[in-house]
Amino acid sequence: MLELFNTMSRSKEVFKPIDPKIIKMFACGPSIYQRPHIGNYRTFLYEDILIKYLEYSGYKVRHTTILTDIENKSISEAKKKNQKVNRLTSTAAKFFFKEAKLLQIKLPDPVPRSSTSIDQSVLLIKKLLDSGYAYIHKGDIFFDALNFKEFGKLFRLDMSRWPEKKVRFRKDTYNGRRWNLGDFILWHGYKDGDLATWDTKIGKGWPSWNIQDPAVITKHLGYGIDINCGGIDNIYRHHDYTIAIVESVSKKPYANYYLHGEHLIVNGKSMSKSRGNIMYPEALLKKHCLPYHLRFFLLYRHYRKKLNFTDQKFKNSCDYIDLIRKTISGLLTHKDRSAESHPEAAMLINRIKTEFEKNMNNDLEFGIAVDTIFSILKKLEILQDKNEFGLKDIPKLKGILQRINAVTGVLF
């Protein structure tokens, strides 16, 4: 049975879907004021293997994500470059779609942008205003955090630190892992010079980042889903804001499982413009590797552990997956061998499936699953050398590995 580490409970839990016929899952997508880097893709890839492993396990998965194209950062960047916001974000979106395809990341069709769910943002905000969870202040609309009794429950926020005087936070995002102890913005009222605005029933302006995920989720998946995924930074503010908004409207639990992936760092340091160490897939794919190399490197270390990119570690990872692929190719090649199936070979082939599922069921232990598969393949190589791996064993081995590769995307 699949067990996932649920950030809400801080423990592994057996996965029990709301509806066994279809899993509903939301995966945080990129903010496209700039192109995604390899740390972003690490998050997208653990979400990808979760979707594919659920499908491997027999579930039908209905998932969505979001391209955040309207926020403080995109508007500020567009002003700096003297561009329209949609031109700026379209460039970054093209990189994302191209690289997601190369890395075999399964995306929903279509992938919604935050600017395509303005109607739903307005609907949610209107409901929050009508029920007293939101209020207007100097043309902007804020969520009254203290009106939601379980505010901060995902992070386990210490509400005794809450200031007595009302504090409001107007920015979409704030740097670092910090908590904003105060009310958060839902709608930016129009101000002179704003590059992106809409005339709506709640006034002229644009939706904050905080309302955009809830809008896309409720529009495409409804008010109750199975799994909410993202990066570890989302434990600070963002996902608790989503919970507060959706549950204030629906009066029922938003998601049953919350998954969060750790950061990728480069040579022991976090990526930043000031350090000049931001790494993009395009640069690696041009100079060093093929897409499956990068996919494997970003997936191999467990998604809840920090991943340190160094040139040597990346080279070792590339060499390792190439050795695995070479071993598979050798086993599936029709060399001179006996025609019959052999009991020991058949047993080992069955173990590949068993071990893969056992490790993936343990909170997506991708790396251990691959290591175990490789160790079994090496034993099959020994049997092949002894002529105890027959032609009749090949189709079964190939079929199992192809099924596994539908999840991993790196074996062939």
N, C-alpha and C positions, 0 to 999 in steps of 0.2 A: 504494500500500500504506500502511496506517495505521502511523504512527510515534508512539510515546508516550514522554515523558520518564520514564525509570525511576529513581526515587530511589535504588534499590539500586546501580545502576551509575553514577549521575550523568550519564547520557547518553540521547539519543534512541535507541530501538530499534524495529525493525520488529515489529509485533504478530504473534505466532505463538501461536494458541490451543493448549491441551493437547488438546482435542477440538474439531475444526472444526464439529461439529454443535451444540455448546452451550457458551457462555461462562459461567463461574462468576465472579461479582463480589461483593465485599463493600464496602459504603459506610458509613462511620461516620455514625451518626445523632445526634440531640440527647440531652443529659442533661436530663430533664424535671422537675428540681427547680424550674426557672423556664422561662418561655416563650422560644422561640428569637428571636434578633434578626437583623437583615439580614445581619450577617457570617456567621452560621450558614447562612442561606439561600444565600449565595454559594457555600459549599462544596457544599450539597445540589444546587445548580443545575449546577455543572460536572460533578458525578457524573451528573446527569440527562441532560445532552446527550451524555455518553459512552455511556450505555446506549442512548439513542435513535439515536446515530450508528452504533453497532455493529449495531443492528437495521436501520437504513437500508442498511447495507453487506451485509445478508443473513444475519447471525448471529442465532441464537436466544440470548437472554440470560436466565440464571437468576441473579437477584441477591437479596440480602437486606441489611437494615440492622437497627438496634436502637434501641429507646427505652430509655435507661438510667434506670430508675426506682428502683433500690436502690443507694445509695452514701452516703458520708459527708455529702455536700451535701444530698441529699434528706431524710435523717434529721434532720440539724441544722436545716434549714429547717422541717420539720414540727414539731419540738419548739418552735422559736421562735414559730410561728403557732398552736401548740396544736391541730394537726390530725393526722389519720391520714396516713401516707405516701401511701397510694393515692388519697386525696382530693386532696392537693397535686399529685401527678403527673398525675392525670386532668385537672385544669384546664389544665395546660401542654400535655398531649397533645391536648386539643381545639383549642387554638390552632394546634398544629402541623398537624393533619390539615386544618383549615379553610384555612390559609394555603398549605400544600403543594398543595392542590387549586386554589386561585386562581392560583398560580404555575405550574400545569401540571407539577408534579413527579411523575414516575411512581414510585409506591411498590409494594413487594411486597405480596402479599395472602396471609396477614395480615402486619402489621408486628409482629415479636416484641418483647416487653419482656424486659428482663434477668430479671425475676421469673418469667417463663414457661419459663426454661431452667435452673432450679435443679438438676434431675436431671442435666443434662449437665455443669454446673459440678462437681457432686459426683463424677461419673464421671471427669472429667479429673483432678481433684485426687487421687482415689484412685489412679489410674494413676501420677501423679507421685510420690505417697508410696511406692508399691510399688517404683518404679524408682530411688528415691533422689534425685530432682530436687526433692522438696519435703520439708519436715519440720515437726513441731509444736513450737511454743515458747510456753509460758504460755497455752495454749488457742487460740492463733492458728496458722494454717498459712502458711508462707513458701516461696517458690521460692528454691532455692539457686543463685544466678546463676552462680557459678564452675563448677558442674557441667555447664553448657551451654557447650561450647567456643567457640561462635561468638557468645556473648552481645554485644549491642550492634553487630552487623554492619551494620544498616541505617543507624544514626547514624554508624558508624565510630568507636565509642567507644574512647578511649585507655585500655586496660586496665592500663597501667603506673601509672595514678593510683589504682588500687583499694587500699583500706586493708587493712593486714595483719590488723587486728582485725575480727571479724565485726560488721557493722552491719545493722540491720533497719529497714525503713520500713513503718509501719503504716497510714498514710493511703492512701485511694484515689487522691487527686490532690494535686499540689503546685503552687503558683502559679509562673508564669513558665517560661521555657525553661531548665530546669536538669536536670542528671542526678543521680539518687540513686545514689551509689556504694555499693551494698549489696543485700541480699536484699529482695524485694518481697512484699507480702502477697497471699495467694490467698483466705483464708477468715478472717472475723472471728468468733472464738469468742464465744458468748453472754455478755453482761454485763448486770447489773441495769439495767433501764430501756431496753434496746434496743427499738425500735418495730417492727422487722421481723426475725423469726427463723424458721428452719426446723429441725425435727428430722430429721437425716439419718444416713447410715452413717458419716460422718466427724465427727459431733457436732452439737450445736445451735449455730446461728449464721446467718451470711449471707455470700454470695459477694462478694468484693471486685470493684471495677470491672475489675481486671486480668484476671480469669478470665471475665468476662461476655461480652466479644466472642468469645474463643475458643470458648465454649460455644455461642453462637448460630451462629457460622460452621460449626463441626463438626457441629452438629445439623441445620442446614438445607442446607449445601453440601458437607460432607465435609472431609477433611483436606488437600486440595490444590486451590487455586483459581487462576484466571488473574490477577485484578486485585484489589488491595486499595487502597481510596481513603480519603482523609481530609484534614484540614487540616494546615497546616505544623507546628502544635504537636505533632501526633502522632508526629513524627520523634523528639521527645524523650520517651524512656521507652516510651510507650504501644504503638507498633507493634513495637518490639523485644521488649517483653514478650509480645505476641501470638505473634511468631515463636518465641520461646524455649519457650513453653508448647506450641504445636501441634507444632513439630518435635521436641520432647523426647518427645512421645507417639507421633508417627507415624514418626519417623526418616526423613522425606523432606521436600523443600522445601514450604513452606506456600503461597507465592504467587510467580508469575513476574514480575509488574509491580506496582510501588508508585507511586501518584500522590498528590501533596500540593499543595493549593491555598493560596495566600497569603492574608493577612489583609485585611479591609476596615477602614479607619480613617475617622474623621469629622473634617473640617476639620484634617487633619494630625495628629490624635492618636488613640491607641487608645481604644476604647470602654470605659468603666468606670462603675460606680455612683457612685464618688466624684466623677467629672467631670460626672455627670448627662447624658452624651451617648449613652446607649444608644438605638438607634433600632429600632423594631419595624415590621414591614410594615403592621400595622393603622393606625398613625398616618399613614403615607405614603399609604396607599390611601384613607383618609378625607378627607385634606386636598388632596392634590396630583395623584393619578394613577390610572390603571387598572392592573390586574395585569400586563398585557403591558409597560407602561412599566418597572415595577420589574424584571421578569424580564430585559428587554433591558439595563437599566443594570448589573445584577449579572453578566451574561454577557459584555458587550461587551469589557471589558478582559481580557487573557489570564489564565487562572486561576492561573498561576504568578507573576503580577506583583501587587504591592500595589495595592489600589483605594482611592482617597480620595474619600469622599462629601462633596460640598459642594452647597448649594442650586443654585448656578449650573451645576455639572457635571450634576446630575440633570436640571435644566430643559433643558439642551442635548441631553442624551440622549433625553429625551421628545420634543423637537421633531424630532430626527433620525429616530427610528423612525416618528413620525407622517408625516413627509415621504416616507419609503420606502413606507409603506402607501398613502398618497395616490397616489403614482406607480404602484404596482401596480394600484390600483383604476381609475385612468385608462386604463391599458393594456388592462385586461380589460373595459372598458365598450364596448358595441357602438355605436360612433359610425359616422358615414358614412365608410366606407373601402372599399377594393377587396376583392373576395371572395377573390382568389387569395393564396397564400403567396408570400413574396418571399425570394430566396436569402440576402440579407444579414441579414434578420430571422431566418431559420431558423438561420443560423450563430451569431448572437448568443445566441439562445435556447439552443442546444446548449452555448455557452460558460458559461452560468450554471451548469449542472450540473457541467461540468468544473472550473470555478474553485472552486465550493463544495467539491467533493470534494478537490481539490488542497490547499486551505487547511485543511480539517478533518483531512485525513490528516497534516498537519504539526502534531501534538500539539494538535489541537483549536483552531486559530487562528480562533475564532468571529468576532471583530471584523473581521479582514482579509477573511474570507469574505463578511460582510455588506457591507463597503465595496465589494468587487469586484462583488458582485451589483448594488448600487445604481448603480455606474458603467455597467454594461451596460444596466440599465433606462433610464438617462438617454439612452443611445444609441438604444434602441428608441423612446423618446419622440420623438426627432428624426426617425426614420424614419416614425413615425405622423403627424407634422406634414407630412411630404412624401408622405403616402399610400402609403408603401412598407412598411407593416405591415398585412397583410391579415387578414380574418376567419378564414381557415384557420390563421393563426399563433396565434390566441388559445387554443384548446384545449391545444396543446402547451406554451405558456408557463404556462398555469394548472396543468397537470399537474405540470410540473417544480417550480414554486413550492410547490404543495401537498405534494409529497414532501419538499422542503426544510423546509417549515414543520412537518412532523411531527417534525423534530429541533429547530428553533429555537423554534417556538411564538410567534413575534412578527410574522409577515408578514401575517396575515389577522385 
